[in-house]
């Protein structure tokens, strides 16, 4: 039997979020079994395994219906939240090994009984696309340059490369209609794992809105994508849309899917130099499943 906890991660006012199946005892699951869980639920799924050494507390693996992923932000937060609610964490700071590298989780239960979870991400790298690559992205999304802010289209990465497209407004963002086959082909050409168009919601409050069209996850759109939001935060910093400080940046996502979600990012600095970020959001438990072998 495989016990699966279905949680919603990055919820907004208790609703929305990205549904995520979590298996906190995945030691007996082979890769095919993990992929089967992701296929049965149709969502990115997280699997917790014991660490083979002293360098980390756990090993996390992540699957979407079509393949294994190196890292998944909302599944990491969801898994830590489930472990915390079951009293399975060694402390408030947790070392996690993923296929994209080490991640540190921070779990706080001081203010309420419900765990508050943040995870670390490395400093982002942001690169402007070439004119030809930008035209490729715009054609794929059926946009022209006048639909964008006067900012570059960029590939940005903390754990996985996402393509940042600065749309003029939230309304225009909501009107995009993705074609999954075209997006997969475009992402392959520009070296990206997903297109992440974004718009300014309220710049003074450091609030932005985005949509995530993944390259090849097995579904056309994500309601909330932590890794993309972390990459976007460094894009916002480079494009001078946020001041260089550690105040919260809020990324709203999922509105067009009827699942408005809220992702929170805090940039970290050593002096004036960005050194990484913390990614967090609210989690709610949906239901528990027991899958027979």
Secondary structure as GFF3:
##gff-version 3
##sequence-region A 1 293
A	DSSP	beta_strand	2	11	.	.	.	ID=ss1
A	DSSP	beta_strand	18	23	.	.	.	ID=ss2
A	DSSP	alpha_helix	31	41	.	.	.	ID=ss3
A	DSSP	beta_strand	45	50	.	.	.	ID=ss4
A	DSSP	beta_strand	58	63	.	.	.	ID=ss5
A	DSSP	beta_strand	68	69	.	.	.	ID=ss6
A	DSSP	alpha_helix	73	85	.	.	.	ID=ss7
A	DSSP	beta_strand	93	98	.	.	.	ID=ss8
A	DSSP	beta_strand	101	108	.	.	.	ID=ss9
A	DSSP	beta_strand	116	122	.	.	.	ID=ss10
A	DSSP	beta_strand	125	128	.	.	.	ID=ss11
A	DSSP	alpha_helix	131	140	.	.	.	ID=ss12
A	DSSP	three_ten_helix	145	147	.	.	.	ID=ss13
A	DSSP	beta_strand	154	157	.	.	.	ID=ss14
A	DSSP	beta_strand	161	166	.	.	.	ID=ss15
A	DSSP	alpha_helix	170	174	.	.	.	ID=ss16
A	DSSP	alpha_helix	180	190	.	.	.	ID=ss17
A	DSSP	beta_strand	194	202	.	.	.	ID=ss18
A	DSSP	beta_strand	207	210	.	.	.	ID=ss19
A	DSSP	beta_strand	213	214	.	.	.	ID=ss20
A	DSSP	alpha_helix	226	238	.	.	.	ID=ss21
A	DSSP	beta_strand	249	253	.	.	.	ID=ss22
A	DSSP	three_ten_helix	255	257	.	.	.	ID=ss23
A	DSSP	beta_strand	261	270	.	.	.	ID=ss24
A	DSSP	beta_strand	273	291	.	.	.	ID=ss25
###
